[in-house]
Amino acid sequence: MNALESLGRLTIRFLEYAGGVAALGAEATGFILRLRVRIVETISQAYVLGTQSTVIVLLTSLFTGMVISLESAVQAVQYGFGNVVGGAVAYGTVRELGPMLTAVVVAGRVGSAIAAEIGSMVVTEQVEALEALGLSPTRMLVVPRLIGLLLTLPVLTVFADIISVGGGMWIAHAVANISPQDYITSVRQTITMTDVGKGLLKSVVFAIIIALVGCYQGLTTRGGAAGVGKATTGSVVLAIILIFTANFTMSYLLFR
């Protein structure tokens, strides 16, 4: 019975959390559709959440593409398949690793920042002050961060794809003497714009997950400074778990 009770409590907590995030997303979507968007704050959040994440995203993508190329180029040349290395790197990057790794990196940096900032506002009663003034915390806090990530994460994904494929090309040439022309030809023969578009669709979903989870964790913060720490940690863990889950689901639906 204890096991069943624990399972029941976990199920209820999961459903409550999922319902809360869904309700927050629906409320934010309503403000966006009614064009009740704070333009200046949205641009500011796009810069803070997206632009300032560029360096770490590019470094992660560069070394990922280099590692994939390093592991595959030498073996491919030995077996006479050196002309497919570029396509292999681009295939894995554009469809899977580019969107997913970009989202994970951004979730670690941005999701924690969103939860910490909004959580601090909750425990210092700034959110209650907004409500007392008749202002919606969702419109003031959630919508700018959601739109900011929706605008910047797909762009970061494109940059990540390019730098990853480029890094793979350099390693393939340096280690296995595969010419850049053969590498690029393989990329063009393997990847289509449909693959790129599906990868960007993934990044849009990941942006929604990161923004809503971070904001919801922040808005539900309780317990002072310790609560802010728990909300911050929880936002990163939950966002990354949901990103991996959504990535598998979308890959199954889009690429099967």
ROLUMDO-248344 format. One line per field, with one value per residue: residue in one letter; x, y, z of N, C-alpha, C in turn; residue number from 0. Coordinates in nm, 3 decimals. Each point is the difference from the previous one (the first is absolute). Layout:
REM residues N
residuo <- [A,...]
nxx <- [X,...]
nyy <- [Y,...]
nzz <- [Z,...]
caxx <- [X,...]
cayy <- [Y,...]
cazz <- [Z,...]
cxx <- [X,...]
cyy <- [Y,...]
czz <- [Z,...]
num <- [NUM,...]
END
This chain:
REM residues 256
residuo <- [M,N,A,L,E,S,L,G,R,L,T,I,R,F,L,E,Y,A,G,G,V,A,A,L,G,A,E,A,T,G,F,I,L,R,L,R,V,R,I,V,E,T,I,S,Q,A,Y,V,L,G,T,Q,S,T,V,I,V,L,L,T,S,L,F,T,G,M,V,I,S,L,E,S,A,V,Q,A,V,Q,Y,G,F,G,N,V,V,G,G,A,V,A,Y,G,T,V,R,E,L,G,P,M,L,T,A,V,V,V,A,G,R,V,G,S,A,I,A,A,E,I,G,S,M,V,V,T,E,Q,V,E,A,L,E,A,L,G,L,S,P,T,R,M,L,V,V,P,R,L,I,G,L,L,L,T,L,P,V,L,T,V,F,A,D,I,I,S,V,G,G,G,M,W,I,A,H,A,V,A,N,I,S,P,Q,D,Y,I,T,S,V,R,Q,T,I,T,M,T,D,V,G,K,G,L,L,K,S,V,V,F,A,I,I,I,A,L,V,G,C,Y,Q,G,L,T,T,R,G,G,A,A,G,V,G,K,A,T,T,G,S,V,V,L,A,I,I,L,I,F,T,A,N,F,T,M,S,Y,L,L,F,R]
nxx <- [0.083,0.112,0.037,-0.123,0.006,0.125,-0.035,-0.106,0.077,0.093,-0.100,-0.055,0.120,0.021,-0.123,0.018,0.120,-0.036,-0.104,0.085,0.094,-0.095,-0.052,0.124,0.025,-0.118,0.026,0.126,-0.048,-0.093,0.096,0.072,-0.105,-0.017,0.125,-0.024,0.097,0.088,0.003,0.018,-0.085,-0.077,0.035,-0.020,-0.110,-0.032,0.047,-0.062,-0.114,-0.006,0.015,-0.020,-0.081,0.029,0.088,-0.071,-0.104,0.069,0.054,-0.116,-0.059,0.097,0.014,-0.133,-0.006,0.099,-0.065,-0.118,0.056,0.058,-0.114,-0.053,0.078,0.085,-0.099,-0.068,0.111,0.024,-0.132,0.057,-0.045,0.115,-0.067,-0.023,0.121,0.005,-0.056,0.089,0.097,-0.033,-0.009,0.102,0.065,-0.040,-0.007,0.113,0.132,-0.015,-0.125,0.032,0.124,-0.046,-0.108,0.079,0.088,-0.097,-0.053,0.124,0.019,-0.101,-0.029,0.123,0.041,-0.088,0.022,0.130,-0.010,-0.086,0.071,0.106,-0.065,-0.023,0.119,0.032,-0.105,0.090,-0.018,-0.011,0.107,0.047,-0.038,0.056,0.090,-0.054,0.128,-0.003,0.040,-0.101,-0.074,0.025,-0.009,-0.109,-0.090,0.068,0.008,-0.129,-0.040,0.074,-0.039,-0.127,0.044,0.064,-0.074,-0.098,0.025,0.003,-0.109,-0.038,0.039,-0.064,-0.098,0.010,0.016,-0.098,-0.071,0.022,-0.020,-0.104,-0.024,0.032,-0.063,-0.101,0.024,0.006,-0.097,-0.100,0.042,-0.119,-0.010,0.007,0.041,0.072,0.048,0.010,0.055,0.064,0.029,0.023,0.066,0.035,0.020,-0.128,-0.064,-0.060,0.119,0.047,-0.108,0.011,0.130,-0.036,-0.087,0.097,0.080,-0.106,-0.019,0.130,-0.014,-0.114,0.062,0.111,-0.070,-0.091,0.091,0.089,-0.096,-0.050,0.123,0.026,-0.112,0.039,0.100,0.038,0.005,-0.008,0.123,-0.029,-0.119,0.069,0.086,-0.103,-0.061,0.116,0.034,-0.122,0.013,0.128,-0.019,-0.110,0.060,0.113,-0.068,-0.074,0.118,0.060,-0.102,-0.008,0.132,-0.010,-0.098,0.061,0.113,-0.072,-0.061,0.113,0.082,-0.103]
nyy <- [-0.121,-0.004,-0.105,-0.052,0.030,-0.044,-0.107,-0.011,0.025,-0.085,-0.084,0.024,-0.008,-0.109,-0.046,0.032,-0.051,-0.109,-0.008,0.024,-0.080,-0.091,0.024,-0.003,-0.108,-0.047,0.042,-0.045,-0.111,0.009,0.036,-0.101,-0.082,0.056,-0.036,-0.054,0.050,-0.010,0.083,0.108,-0.049,-0.025,0.114,0.057,-0.073,0.034,0.118,0.010,-0.052,0.067,0.130,0.015,-0.086,0.092,0.056,-0.027,0.044,0.100,0.021,-0.021,0.071,0.092,-0.020,0.011,0.095,0.056,-0.031,0.033,0.106,0.028,-0.037,0.072,0.109,-0.031,-0.048,0.110,0.071,-0.067,0.017,0.112,0.051,0.051,-0.030,-0.078,0.039,0.089,-0.092,-0.086,0.090,0.041,-0.128,-0.037,0.101,0.006,-0.132,-0.018,-0.009,0.063,-0.033,-0.128,-0.001,0.073,-0.077,-0.106,0.054,0.041,-0.121,-0.046,0.085,-0.014,-0.132,-0.017,0.083,-0.055,-0.125,0.028,0.064,-0.082,-0.106,0.075,0.028,-0.131,-0.042,0.097,-0.073,-0.001,-0.132,-0.010,0.079,-0.079,-0.107,0.059,0.023,-0.121,-0.033,-0.062,-0.084,-0.066,0.108,0.035,-0.126,-0.070,0.085,0.098,-0.083,-0.029,0.121,0.048,-0.110,0.026,0.123,-0.029,-0.093,0.021,0.129,-0.021,-0.068,0.099,0.092,-0.073,-0.015,0.128,0.041,-0.084,0.025,0.129,-0.018,-0.073,0.099,0.088,-0.071,-0.016,0.126,0.040,-0.084,0.006,0.127,0.018,0.020,0.131,-0.010,-0.111,0.062,0.116,-0.066,-0.069,0.118,0.055,-0.113,0.027,0.130,0.008,0.097,-0.111,-0.059,0.107,0.002,-0.132,0.021,0.099,-0.087,-0.089,0.091,0.018,-0.131,-0.014,0.104,-0.055,-0.116,0.054,0.079,-0.091,-0.095,0.083,0.053,-0.120,-0.049,0.109,-0.006,-0.126,0.088,-0.080,0.069,0.123,0.031,-0.088,0.059,0.113,-0.050,-0.048,0.118,0.058,-0.083,0.010,0.129,-0.007,-0.073,0.065,0.116,-0.046,-0.050,0.111,0.062,-0.088,0.010,0.132,-0.005,-0.097,0.061,0.118,-0.059,-0.064,0.114,0.070,-0.089,-0.058]
nzz <- [0.000,0.073,-0.074,0.015,0.130,0.004,-0.072,0.081,0.105,-0.050,-0.026,0.118,0.058,-0.075,0.024,0.128,-0.006,-0.068,0.083,0.100,-0.054,-0.026,0.122,0.048,-0.074,0.040,0.124,-0.010,-0.055,0.095,0.083,-0.050,-0.003,0.118,-0.032,0.117,-0.077,0.100,-0.103,0.076,0.089,-0.105,-0.057,0.119,0.015,-0.125,0.036,0.117,-0.044,-0.115,-0.020,0.130,-0.060,-0.090,0.081,0.108,-0.072,-0.052,0.119,0.060,-0.094,0.011,0.130,0.001,-0.094,0.069,0.112,-0.052,-0.055,0.115,0.058,-0.097,-0.008,0.098,0.074,-0.033,0.013,0.113,0.012,-0.045,0.115,-0.034,-0.110,0.107,0.038,-0.097,-0.075,0.053,-0.005,-0.121,-0.033,0.079,-0.058,-0.125,-0.002,0.068,-0.018,-0.116,-0.031,0.024,-0.048,-0.101,-0.003,0.011,-0.084,-0.081,0.015,-0.008,-0.101,-0.087,0.000,0.044,-0.097,-0.086,0.043,0.000,-0.115,-0.058,0.040,-0.028,-0.112,-0.003,0.042,-0.084,-0.040,-0.096,-0.009,0.132,-0.004,-0.097,0.069,0.105,-0.095,0.000,0.014,-0.116,0.097,-0.056,-0.015,0.125,0.043,-0.028,-0.049,0.059,0.103,-0.011,-0.034,0.101,0.067,-0.030,0.019,0.111,0.060,-0.091,0.024,0.132,-0.028,-0.081,0.089,0.090,-0.087,-0.033,0.125,0.029,-0.108,0.023,0.129,-0.036,-0.086,0.094,0.092,-0.085,-0.030,0.128,0.033,-0.087,-0.015,0.054,-0.129,0.023,-0.128,0.026,0.104,-0.064,-0.099,0.093,0.057,-0.118,-0.021,0.125,0.016,0.028,-0.060,-0.040,-0.005,-0.063,-0.076,-0.008,-0.020,-0.080,-0.051,0.010,-0.053,-0.078,-0.010,-0.020,-0.081,-0.043,-0.007,-0.047,-0.080,-0.034,-0.010,-0.056,-0.076,-0.028,-0.013,-0.069,-0.070,0.006,0.002,0.097,0.113,-0.047,0.046,0.096,0.001,-0.006,0.088,0.069,-0.014,0.025,0.096,0.052,-0.030,0.035,0.109,0.033,-0.029,0.053,0.104,0.003,-0.010,0.079,0.083,-0.010,0.015,0.090,0.062,-0.014,0.038,0.092,0.027,0.003,0.057,0.057]
caxx <- [-0.083,0.086,0.050,-0.110,-0.025,0.108,-0.024,-0.114,0.042,0.086,-0.085,-0.076,0.094,0.036,-0.113,-0.014,0.109,-0.026,-0.112,0.044,0.080,-0.089,-0.081,0.088,0.022,-0.123,-0.018,0.100,-0.042,-0.110,0.056,0.073,-0.098,-0.065,0.106,0.032,0.140,0.090,0.100,0.134,0.041,0.021,0.131,0.100,0.009,0.060,0.144,0.055,-0.018,0.048,0.126,0.110,0.028,0.057,0.137,0.002,-0.065,0.091,0.111,-0.052,-0.028,0.127,0.071,-0.082,0.024,0.137,0.010,-0.067,0.085,0.122,-0.029,-0.050,0.075,0.109,-0.058,-0.067,0.103,0.059,-0.092,-0.036,-0.123,0.033,-0.087,-0.127,0.024,-0.072,-0.142,-0.025,0.006,-0.114,-0.124,-0.019,-0.006,-0.119,-0.123,-0.006,0.090,-0.003,-0.111,-0.008,0.110,-0.024,-0.104,0.051,0.092,-0.079,-0.079,0.088,0.036,-0.114,-0.108,0.033,-0.006,-0.141,-0.059,0.059,-0.045,-0.142,-0.012,0.040,-0.109,-0.112,0.028,0.008,-0.136,-0.013,-0.109,-0.123,-0.015,-0.055,-0.142,-0.071,-0.014,-0.087,0.081,0.011,0.138,0.024,0.031,0.117,0.121,0.008,-0.009,0.126,0.100,-0.043,0.025,0.144,0.059,-0.053,0.069,0.146,0.048,0.020,0.118,0.116,0.008,0.060,0.143,0.060,0.012,0.106,0.132,0.029,0.038,0.129,0.104,0.018,0.073,0.142,0.061,0.006,0.111,0.126,0.030,-0.016,0.032,-0.120,-0.002,-0.122,-0.097,-0.069,-0.079,-0.119,-0.085,-0.070,-0.103,-0.110,-0.071,-0.063,-0.092,-0.091,-0.059,-0.103,0.066,0.030,-0.126,-0.045,0.087,-0.041,-0.126,0.038,0.052,-0.114,-0.060,0.093,-0.006,-0.122,0.025,0.093,-0.061,-0.114,0.046,0.073,-0.094,-0.090,0.078,0.020,-0.126,-0.047,0.104,-0.041,0.100,0.114,0.119,0.012,-0.098,0.053,0.099,-0.070,-0.068,0.102,0.046,-0.110,-0.030,0.099,-0.019,-0.125,0.009,0.085,-0.075,-0.105,0.062,0.034,-0.125,-0.059,0.086,-0.029,-0.137,-0.005,0.079,-0.082,-0.110,0.045,0.104,-0.010]
cayy <- [0.121,0.117,0.022,0.054,0.136,0.083,0.013,0.088,0.138,0.045,0.022,0.124,0.111,0.015,0.057,0.139,0.078,0.009,0.092,0.138,0.047,0.016,0.119,0.115,0.014,0.048,0.141,0.076,-0.001,0.095,0.135,0.015,0.010,0.131,0.098,0.073,-0.037,0.110,-0.013,0.032,-0.106,-0.120,0.015,-0.013,-0.141,-0.072,0.023,-0.065,-0.145,-0.060,0.051,-0.024,-0.144,-0.038,-0.052,-0.135,-0.089,-0.022,-0.084,-0.136,-0.056,-0.017,-0.119,-0.117,-0.033,-0.046,-0.135,-0.094,-0.015,-0.070,-0.142,-0.068,0.026,-0.095,-0.131,0.006,-0.002,-0.134,-0.093,0.053,0.079,0.136,0.099,0.011,0.056,0.127,-0.028,-0.060,0.107,0.089,-0.076,-0.005,0.134,0.077,-0.066,-0.039,0.059,0.145,0.053,-0.052,0.051,0.143,0.016,-0.041,0.104,0.118,-0.033,0.009,0.138,0.093,-0.049,0.030,0.145,0.039,-0.045,0.074,0.139,0.009,-0.050,0.108,0.098,-0.056,-0.002,0.140,0.052,0.090,-0.051,0.044,0.143,0.013,-0.036,0.106,0.112,-0.042,-0.046,-0.146,-0.051,-0.075,0.096,0.080,-0.080,-0.123,0.023,0.045,-0.108,-0.102,0.049,0.015,-0.130,-0.046,0.072,-0.019,-0.139,-0.051,0.063,-0.066,-0.135,0.013,0.025,-0.123,-0.094,0.045,-0.010,-0.143,-0.057,0.059,-0.062,-0.135,0.009,0.028,-0.120,-0.102,0.034,-0.004,-0.134,-0.104,0.057,0.010,0.137,0.075,-0.012,-0.128,0.010,0.083,-0.076,-0.101,0.069,0.039,-0.119,-0.070,0.084,0.086,0.108,-0.059,-0.040,0.122,0.053,-0.083,0.030,0.129,-0.024,-0.050,0.109,0.079,-0.074,0.007,0.136,0.007,-0.078,0.070,0.123,-0.026,-0.069,0.096,0.098,-0.065,-0.028,0.125,0.052,-0.088,-0.007,0.022,-0.035,0.090,-0.024,-0.143,-0.031,0.048,-0.099,-0.120,0.032,0.011,-0.136,-0.074,0.047,-0.055,-0.145,-0.029,0.044,-0.092,-0.126,0.022,0.019,-0.132,-0.071,0.061,-0.028,-0.136,-0.005,0.069,-0.077,-0.115,0.047,0.075,-0.065,-0.146]
cazz <- [0.000,0.004,-0.136,-0.081,0.043,-0.052,-0.143,-0.019,0.029,-0.109,-0.117,0.022,-0.012,-0.142,-0.073,0.042,-0.060,-0.143,-0.018,0.028,-0.113,-0.115,0.022,-0.018,-0.143,-0.064,0.034,-0.074,-0.141,-0.013,-0.007,-0.126,-0.108,0.010,-0.024,0.123,0.018,0.032,-0.105,0.049,0.092,-0.081,-0.065,0.105,0.037,-0.113,0.008,0.119,-0.003,-0.123,-0.054,0.094,0.004,-0.129,0.009,0.057,-0.097,-0.112,0.046,0.016,-0.132,-0.072,0.046,-0.031,-0.139,-0.013,0.055,-0.091,-0.117,0.041,0.022,-0.120,-0.123,-0.023,-0.030,-0.130,-0.104,-0.004,-0.066,-0.131,0.003,0.042,-0.062,0.072,0.133,0.013,0.014,0.131,0.100,-0.020,0.028,0.144,0.059,-0.039,0.042,0.141,0.099,-0.003,0.081,0.136,0.081,0.019,0.101,0.131,0.047,0.034,0.120,0.116,0.028,0.000,0.084,0.140,0.020,0.004,0.126,0.112,-0.004,0.035,0.137,0.091,0.001,0.077,0.144,0.046,-0.015,-0.114,-0.084,0.066,-0.026,-0.136,0.004,0.073,-0.094,-0.109,-0.111,-0.006,-0.002,-0.124,-0.107,0.033,0.022,-0.077,-0.145,-0.061,0.000,-0.095,-0.136,-0.018,-0.033,-0.128,-0.107,-0.001,0.001,-0.137,-0.060,0.060,-0.057,-0.133,0.020,0.053,-0.111,-0.092,0.063,0.022,-0.129,-0.036,0.082,-0.050,-0.127,0.030,0.056,-0.105,-0.089,0.073,0.051,-0.102,-0.131,-0.083,-0.052,0.031,-0.107,0.017,0.124,-0.025,-0.094,0.079,0.080,-0.089,-0.046,0.111,0.075,-0.076,0.078,0.085,0.123,0.075,0.052,0.111,0.114,0.055,0.070,0.132,0.082,0.045,0.112,0.113,0.055,0.082,0.122,0.088,0.053,0.087,0.121,0.082,0.056,0.096,0.120,0.071,0.055,0.108,0.102,0.138,0.100,0.009,-0.083,-0.026,-0.104,-0.128,-0.043,-0.046,-0.125,-0.104,-0.033,-0.059,-0.135,-0.092,-0.009,-0.069,-0.138,-0.075,-0.016,-0.099,-0.131,-0.052,-0.029,-0.119,-0.116,-0.046,-0.054,-0.128,-0.097,-0.042,-0.084,-0.118,-0.080,-0.007]
cxx <- [0.086,0.054,-0.108,-0.032,0.106,-0.017,-0.116,0.037,0.088,-0.081,-0.077,0.090,0.040,-0.113,-0.022,0.107,-0.025,-0.116,0.038,0.081,-0.088,-0.086,0.083,0.026,-0.122,-0.023,0.098,-0.036,-0.113,0.050,0.070,-0.099,-0.074,0.100,0.028,0.140,0.081,0.123,0.142,0.052,0.026,0.136,0.112,0.019,0.061,0.152,0.061,-0.005,0.064,0.138,0.117,0.031,0.076,0.135,0.001,-0.067,0.095,0.118,-0.044,-0.021,0.127,0.069,-0.081,0.021,0.140,0.016,-0.066,0.087,0.127,-0.023,-0.034,0.092,0.105,-0.054,-0.066,0.101,0.062,-0.087,-0.051,-0.127,0.026,-0.093,-0.135,0.016,-0.077,-0.149,-0.035,0.000,-0.122,-0.132,-0.028,-0.017,-0.133,-0.127,-0.009,0.085,-0.005,-0.113,0.006,0.111,-0.013,-0.103,0.050,0.093,-0.076,-0.084,0.086,0.033,-0.122,-0.111,0.024,-0.010,-0.144,-0.062,0.054,-0.052,-0.145,-0.023,0.039,-0.107,-0.118,0.028,0.017,-0.130,-0.014,-0.113,-0.136,-0.025,-0.055,-0.149,-0.082,-0.022,-0.089,0.074,0.014,0.146,0.033,0.037,0.132,0.128,0.014,0.007,0.130,0.106,-0.036,0.028,0.149,0.068,-0.052,0.071,0.146,0.045,0.010,0.122,0.128,0.019,0.062,0.150,0.071,0.019,0.118,0.138,0.037,0.045,0.135,0.116,0.028,0.079,0.149,0.070,0.013,0.117,0.134,0.040,-0.001,0.024,-0.119,-0.014,-0.130,-0.107,-0.079,-0.091,-0.129,-0.095,-0.080,-0.111,-0.120,-0.082,-0.081,-0.112,-0.084,-0.054,-0.114,0.059,0.032,-0.126,-0.053,0.087,-0.037,-0.135,0.026,0.045,-0.111,-0.068,0.089,-0.001,-0.122,0.020,0.088,-0.066,-0.110,0.043,0.073,-0.092,-0.090,0.073,0.023,-0.126,-0.054,0.103,-0.058,0.120,0.126,0.115,0.018,-0.097,0.045,0.102,-0.065,-0.070,0.099,0.049,-0.109,-0.030,0.097,-0.023,-0.126,0.006,0.082,-0.070,-0.107,0.057,0.036,-0.126,-0.064,0.083,-0.026,-0.137,-0.006,0.083,-0.079,-0.110,0.047,0.090,-0.016,-0.022]
cyy <- [0.126,0.033,0.060,0.144,0.096,0.022,0.095,0.146,0.057,0.030,0.130,0.122,0.025,0.067,0.146,0.087,0.019,0.094,0.144,0.057,0.024,0.126,0.128,0.024,0.052,0.147,0.088,0.008,0.098,0.144,0.024,0.019,0.134,0.114,0.087,-0.040,0.125,-0.010,0.021,-0.110,-0.130,0.004,-0.018,-0.146,-0.083,0.016,-0.078,-0.152,-0.065,0.045,-0.031,-0.149,-0.046,-0.069,-0.144,-0.100,-0.033,-0.088,-0.145,-0.067,-0.026,-0.130,-0.127,-0.045,-0.054,-0.143,-0.102,-0.026,-0.078,-0.150,-0.073,0.013,-0.106,-0.138,0.000,-0.005,-0.138,-0.100,0.054,0.080,0.144,0.106,0.015,0.065,0.130,-0.022,-0.058,0.106,0.091,-0.068,-0.002,0.136,0.068,-0.062,-0.021,0.088,0.152,0.058,-0.044,0.057,0.150,0.023,-0.037,0.105,0.124,-0.025,0.011,0.143,0.088,-0.046,0.029,0.149,0.049,-0.037,0.080,0.144,0.013,-0.052,0.105,0.108,-0.049,0.010,0.140,0.075,0.103,-0.045,0.038,0.148,0.024,-0.031,0.107,0.122,-0.035,-0.048,-0.152,-0.042,-0.077,0.094,0.072,-0.084,-0.117,0.027,0.051,-0.109,-0.109,0.045,0.015,-0.131,-0.054,0.068,-0.042,-0.145,-0.060,0.061,-0.061,-0.141,0.003,0.024,-0.126,-0.103,0.037,-0.021,-0.146,-0.067,0.056,-0.058,-0.143,-0.002,0.022,-0.124,-0.109,0.026,-0.018,-0.143,-0.105,0.050,-0.005,0.145,0.070,-0.014,-0.131,0.002,0.077,-0.070,-0.107,0.061,0.033,-0.120,-0.067,0.080,0.085,0.110,-0.051,-0.046,0.121,0.056,-0.082,0.020,0.132,-0.010,-0.057,0.114,0.089,-0.067,0.007,0.139,0.016,-0.075,0.076,0.121,-0.031,-0.071,0.096,0.100,-0.063,-0.035,0.127,0.050,-0.085,-0.016,0.030,-0.029,0.084,-0.039,-0.147,-0.044,0.045,-0.100,-0.127,0.024,0.006,-0.138,-0.080,0.041,-0.059,-0.150,-0.034,0.039,-0.097,-0.134,0.014,0.020,-0.136,-0.078,0.054,-0.029,-0.141,-0.007,0.064,-0.071,-0.119,0.043,0.061,-0.081,-0.150,-0.045]
czz <- [0.000,-0.139,-0.089,0.039,-0.054,-0.150,-0.028,0.025,-0.111,-0.126,0.012,-0.015,-0.144,-0.078,0.039,-0.065,-0.150,-0.029,0.024,-0.114,-0.122,0.015,-0.018,-0.148,-0.074,0.029,-0.076,-0.148,-0.024,-0.008,-0.133,-0.116,0.003,-0.016,0.122,0.044,0.029,-0.090,0.055,0.092,-0.076,-0.068,0.102,0.040,-0.112,0.002,0.116,-0.012,-0.121,-0.043,0.092,0.017,-0.125,0.014,0.050,-0.094,-0.114,0.040,0.015,-0.134,-0.078,0.041,-0.022,-0.144,-0.024,0.051,-0.092,-0.122,0.033,0.013,-0.130,-0.121,-0.029,-0.039,-0.137,-0.114,-0.014,-0.075,-0.133,-0.004,0.045,-0.055,0.071,0.136,0.019,0.017,0.135,0.110,-0.011,0.036,0.150,0.063,-0.027,0.056,0.150,0.092,0.002,0.084,0.146,0.089,0.023,0.109,0.138,0.058,0.043,0.124,0.125,0.036,0.025,0.093,0.146,0.028,0.010,0.133,0.118,0.005,0.044,0.141,0.102,0.009,0.081,0.150,0.057,-0.023,-0.112,-0.094,0.061,-0.022,-0.141,-0.002,0.071,-0.089,-0.119,-0.124,0.006,0.001,-0.127,-0.113,0.026,0.000,-0.097,-0.150,-0.061,-0.007,-0.100,-0.143,-0.027,-0.036,-0.133,-0.117,-0.012,-0.008,-0.140,-0.069,0.055,-0.056,-0.139,0.011,0.048,-0.111,-0.090,0.061,0.024,-0.129,-0.045,0.080,-0.043,-0.130,0.025,0.054,-0.105,-0.095,0.071,0.038,-0.111,-0.141,-0.096,-0.046,0.039,-0.107,0.012,0.123,-0.024,-0.097,0.073,0.084,-0.087,-0.046,0.110,0.065,-0.094,0.090,0.088,0.133,0.087,0.064,0.117,0.123,0.065,0.072,0.139,0.091,0.051,0.120,0.123,0.065,0.090,0.131,0.097,0.065,0.101,0.129,0.092,0.067,0.105,0.129,0.082,0.068,0.114,0.111,0.138,0.091,-0.002,-0.091,-0.032,-0.109,-0.137,-0.054,-0.052,-0.134,-0.116,-0.044,-0.069,-0.142,-0.101,-0.021,-0.081,-0.147,-0.084,-0.021,-0.107,-0.139,-0.061,-0.038,-0.128,-0.124,-0.053,-0.067,-0.138,-0.105,-0.051,-0.096,-0.131,-0.093,-0.015,-0.145]
num <- [0,1,2,3,4,5,6,7,8,9,10,11,12,13,14,15,16,17,18,19,20,21,22,23,24,25,26,27,28,29,30,31,32,33,34,35,36,37,38,39,40,41,42,43,44,45,46,47,48,49,50,51,52,53,54,55,56,57,58,59,60,61,62,63,64,65,66,67,68,69,70,71,72,73,74,75,76,77,78,79,80,81,82,83,84,85,86,87,88,89,90,91,92,93,94,95,96,97,98,99,100,101,102,103,104,105,106,107,108,109,110,111,112,113,114,115,116,117,118,119,120,121,122,123,124,125,126,127,128,129,130,131,132,133,134,135,136,137,138,139,140,141,142,143,144,145,146,147,148,149,150,151,152,153,154,155,156,157,158,159,160,161,162,163,164,165,166,167,168,169,170,171,172,173,174,175,176,177,178,179,180,181,182,183,184,185,186,187,188,189,190,191,192,193,194,195,196,197,198,199,200,201,202,203,204,205,206,207,208,209,210,211,212,213,214,215,216,217,218,219,220,221,222,223,224,225,226,227,228,229,230,231,232,233,234,235,236,237,238,239,240,241,242,243,244,245,246,247,248,249,250,251,252,253,254,255]
END
